[in-house]
């Protein structure tokens, strides 16, 4: 017979699966900005009770991927050029500082941990065009690994908590930016170039190139947003 602890673990896992599935759909644009998330429909789709579904939605709301609406329920949060600029401003300041410190202070074990990720990036650059939706998600994930490894080496817990607080929105905007033709491969190559600067302890240049890397992501995101807004309006519906 299972005890209550087993039941709690199972419920938590269901919540996490639902959260990850909805988040992935939002990041990939399968659930478009403005679309309503209807609990009953989602409950039927995932074949889960309302409790884990509501817990998943609460987490998405805390990450500002969904927004409460006056009529009740939630909708997928609209894109915002202002939000993009604010997030990327913070990223430029923090990520530039982080890479500078890592370039100055890395130990052999630190460099090897980054190099493992860079080797995977190089391998994928040889064989992938990165134009399919799943390819872009894969590239976002490995790009995140590169940045997260720098964060771990820097090891400023307050900084890490701040970056983590808007990582979900960064992922969403990154997908939008990487949809820009050629940006996906360019971003991957920039990670490789940043590693070389770190390895050679070129702290000043690493700091400058990290800022350029993030600003380019911002500019591509805003350009893709402009294109979406100038085309067919993404009117809110329901899911």
Helices and strands as residue ranges (DSSP letters): H 4-27, E 36-37, H 39-46, H 50-62, E 66-68, E 74-76, H 81-105, H 108-127, H 133-154, H 157-165, H 167-178, H 183-199, H 203-230
